[in-house]
Amino acid sequence: MIYVKATREGLVGKTTSTGWVITVDFPFVALPSVNAKHKWIKISNPLNGLSTCAQVLDTGPFSEIDDAYVFGGARPLSESNMCWLYGKPAPQVCLDSNGSGIDLGEYVWRVLGMEDNTQVSWEFVL
């Protein structure tokens, strides 16, 4: 199981890359791979043992192409201040990266009892 820094997506009322309008009452996350869109994952907060399931309805944080992390177990590009966006031939330096590997929607943030940007683990569910 991989542990990565999680951040709060926020942006309630804004539209995600899938066209979904962000609400406070639906469990969604963002992962840095367009190939993960619409899949379901289980996320756990190791600090308190809480977990929940959520649907990937956005890409990010920071990258759109990080399949080595999302599907291959590599560390997120963002941990090395790198990002890979469509239209770019390779990962680029991403100075605004905060090192996070997953963004959590408001509902997921609350259910996991998150109080700050901390480590979580996640895995795909069937």
N, C-alpha and C positions, 0 to 999 in steps of 0.2 A: 504494500500500500504506500502511495506517495503522499507526502505532506507538503502543502504549498500555502503561501500567504493568500488570504482571502480579503477582498475589499468589498465595500458596500456600493452597489450599483447606483442607488438613488434614482434620479431622473424620472420620478413618477410623472406620468402624463406624456412622456416622450415616446417615440417609436423606435423599436429595436430593428436590427438588420433583417429580421424575418417579417417585419411589418406589424408586429404585435405592439399594442400600446401598453406601457408599463403601468401596472396597478399595485396596490399594497396587499392584495388578497390572493395572489396566485404564485405558486412556487416556481420561480425561474432563476436561471443563472446564465452567465456568459462564459464561454470557453474560447480560447484563441484558435479556432479551426472552423471554417465554414462547413466542413464535413461532419461536425458534431451537432449541427442544428437539428432540432426537433427530437433528439435522443433524450432519454431520461437517465439521470445519475442519482446516486445516493451520496450525500455529503454528511460528514461527521465532524463534530467539534471535540477534539481530544481533551480539552480543558474541563469539560463538564459531562462528556459522554452522550450528549444529545445528537440525534441524527434525523434527517428527513430526506425525501426524494424531491427532485426538481427537474424541470424540462429546460434544455438548452435552447433559449430563444434569442440569443444575441451572440455576436462574436466579440472577442476581447478577453481580457484587457490587453490593450496595446497592439496585439498582433491579430492577423486574420489567417495566417498560415503557420501554425506551429503543431503540425501533425506528429512530429517526433515526440513532443511532450504529451499531447492529448491522447494519442493512440499507441505510442511506443515506450512510454515510461521515462523519457529523457526529462531533464529539468526544464522549466519554462524559459524561453528566450528572455523574457522580461527580467529574470533574476540577474542577467548579465547586461542589463540596459540595452537590449537588442529588441527589435521588432521586425516583423515581416508582413508587409501589406501587399495586396494584389497590385500588379503593375510594376512591382520592383523585382529585379532578377535574383536578389538574395537578401538575407536579413541586413538591416541597417541599424546604426546607432540610434537609440531612442532615448533622448535625454530626459523626457518627462516620465519615464517608466518608474513605478514605485516598487517593482519586484514582485508584483502579485501574479498568481497563476489562475485565478478565478474571481469573477465578480458575482456577488450574491444579491439577488433582489430583496426588497424590504421584507417580504413574508419569510423567506429563508433565513435572513439575518435574525429576525425575531425568534423564529422557532429554534434556531441553534443557540439562542441566548448569547449572541455575539455582543461584546462590549467595545471591541476595538479590532483593528486589522490584525488578525492572528492566523496561525496555521490551522488548516482543516485538511481532512483527507476526503477523497472522492473516488468513485468508481462507477462505471456504466452498469445499469440494470437492464435485464432483458424484458 
